[in-house]
Structure formats: C-alpha cells, structure tokens
Amino acid sequence: MSTEGPSDLNKKIDTLTRLLAIVLVNGKRQRDQIRLLSLAGMSPSEMAGLLGTTPNTVNVALSALRKEKRLNLKSEGNDDA
C-alpha cells in the first residue's frame, strides 16, 4: 500500500501536466505554443517556466494573439469583438 499524501499526488499530477504540455507544443512556433497552452488554462508564469522565457514575453504574445483575433472577427463582419 502506498503512503503518498495529497502533496505527493499533486506533484505527480503537475509533472504529468507539464510533460503533456511539452508534447503538445513540441516543434511549434513559440506564439503557437503560447496559444495552445493558454487554451489549456496555463497562466503566463506557468507557460514562461515551461517554455524557458519570461512571463512578460508570454503576456506580449497573448496580447498580440488577442489583437489578431479581434481583427479577424472584425474583418469577418462581427463588430462585437
């Protein structure tokens, strides 16, 4: 029988999450990596740690992605963005 407590299980879950995130973004451009990790619910700090960059770099990329999305919605005729 295992004597692992909740914190041990949380560490294992965190490790598995990070490994899955690495597999998900492997081989993609940094901006695409950030988009995917954001969709997966990771914070800018978590993404930065995983990608080996700074939270500021991640925030700049997220801002650019949001702006791009707004422009795409506007060009499609949806001015609600």
Contact map, one row per residue, 1 for C-alpha under 8 A:
111000000000000000000000000000000000000000000000000000000000000000000000000000000
111100000000000000000000000000000000000000000000000000000000000000000000000000000
111110000000000000000000000000000000000000000000000000000000000000000000000000000
011111111000000000000000000000000000000000000000000000000000000000000000000000000
001111111000000000000000000000000000000000000000000000000000000000000000000000000
000111111100000000000000000000000000000000000000000000000000000000000000000000000
000111111110000000000000000000000000000000000000000000000000000000000000000000000
000111111111000000000000000000000000000000000000000000000000000000000000000000000
000111111111100000000000000000000000000000000000000000000000000000000000000000000
000001111111110000000000000000000000000000000000000000000000000000000000000000000
000000111111111000000000000000000000000000000000000000000000000000000000000000000
000000011111111100000000000000000000000000000000000000000000000000000000000000000
000000001111111110000000000000000000000000000000000000000000000000000000000000000
000000000111111111000000000000000000000000000000000000000000000000000000000000000
000000000011111111100000000000000000000000000000000000000000000000000000000000000
000000000001111111110000000000000000000000000000000000000000000000000000000000000
000000000000111111111000000000000000000000000000000000000000000000000000000000000
000000000000011111111100000000000000000000000000010000000000000000000000000000000
000000000000001111111110000000000000000000000000000000000000000000000000000000000
000000000000000111111111000000000000000000000000000000000000000000000000000000000
000000000000000011111111100000000000100000000000000000000000000000000000000000000
000000000000000001111111110000000000000000000000010000000000000000000000000000000
000000000000000000111111110000000000000000000000000000000000000000000000000000000
000000000000000000011111110000000001000000000000000000000000000000000000000000000
000000000000000000001111111100011001100000000000000000000000000000000000000000000
000000000000000000000111111100001000000000000000000000000000000000000000000000000
000000000000000000000000111110000000000000000000000000000000000000000000000000000
000000000000000000000000111111011000000000000000000000000000000000000000000000000
000000000000000000000000001111111000000000000000000000000000000000000000000000000
000000000000000000000000000111111100000000000000000000000000000000000000000000000
000000000000000000000000000011111110000000000000000000000000100000000000000000000
000000000000000000000000100111111111000000000000000000000000000000000000000000000
000000000000000000000000110111111111100000000000000000000000000000000000000000000
000000000000000000000000000001111111110000000010000000000100110000000000000000000
000000000000000000000000000000111111111000000000000000000000010010000000000000000
000000000000000000000001100000011111111100000000000000000000000000000000000000000
000000000000000000001000100000001111111111000010000000000000000000000000000000000
000000000000000000000000000000000111111111110010000000000000000000000000000000000
000000000000000000000000000000000011111111000000000000000000000000000000000000000
000000000000000000000000000000000001111111000000000000000000000000000000000000000
000000000000000000000000000000000000111111100000000000000000000000000000000000000
000000000000000000000000000000000000111111110110000000000000000000000000000000000
000000000000000000000000000000000000010011111110000000000000000000000000000000000
000000000000000000000000000000000000010001111111000000110110000000000000000000000
000000000000000000000000000000000000000000111111100001100000000000000000000000000
000000000000000000000000000000000000000001111111110000000000000000000000000000000
000000000000000000000000000000000100110001111111111000100100000000000000000000000
000000000000000000000000000000000000000000011111111111101100000000000000000000000
000000000000000000000000000000000000000000001111111111000000000000000000000000000
000000000000000001000100000000000000000000000111111110000000000000000000000000000
000000000000000000000000000000000000000000000011111110000000000000000000000000000
000000000000000000000000000000000000000000000001111111000000000000000000000000000
000000000000000000000000000000000000000000000001111111101100000000000000000000000
000000000000000000000000000000000000000000001001100111111100000000000000000000000
000000000000000000000000000000000000000000011011000011111110000000000000000000000
000000000000000000000000000000000000000000010000000001111111000000000000000000000
000000000000000000000000000000000000000000000001000011111111100000000000000000000
000000000000000000000000000000000100000000010011000011111111110000000000000000000
000000000000000000000000000000000000000000010000000000111111111000000000000000000
000000000000000000000000000000000000000000000000000000011111111100000000000000000
000000000000000000000000000000100100000000000000000000001111111110000000000000000
000000000000000000000000000000000110000000000000000000000111111111000000000000000
000000000000000000000000000000000000000000000000000000000011111111100000000000000
000000000000000000000000000000000000000000000000000000000001111111110000000000000
000000000000000000000000000000000010000000000000000000000000111111111000000000000
000000000000000000000000000000000000000000000000000000000000011111111100000000000
000000000000000000000000000000000000000000000000000000000000001111111110000000000
000000000000000000000000000000000000000000000000000000000000000111111111000000000
000000000000000000000000000000000000000000000000000000000000000011111111100000000
000000000000000000000000000000000000000000000000000000000000000001111111110000001
000000000000000000000000000000000000000000000000000000000000000000111111111000000
000000000000000000000000000000000000000000000000000000000000000000011111111100000
000000000000000000000000000000000000000000000000000000000000000000001111111111101
000000000000000000000000000000000000000000000000000000000000000000000111111111111
000000000000000000000000000000000000000000000000000000000000000000000011111111000
000000000000000000000000000000000000000000000000000000000000000000000001111111000
000000000000000000000000000000000000000000000000000000000000000000000000111111100
000000000000000000000000000000000000000000000000000000000000000000000000111111111
000000000000000000000000000000000000000000000000000000000000000000000000110011111
000000000000000000000000000000000000000000000000000000000000000000000000010001111
000000000000000000000000000000000000000000000000000000000000000000000100110001111
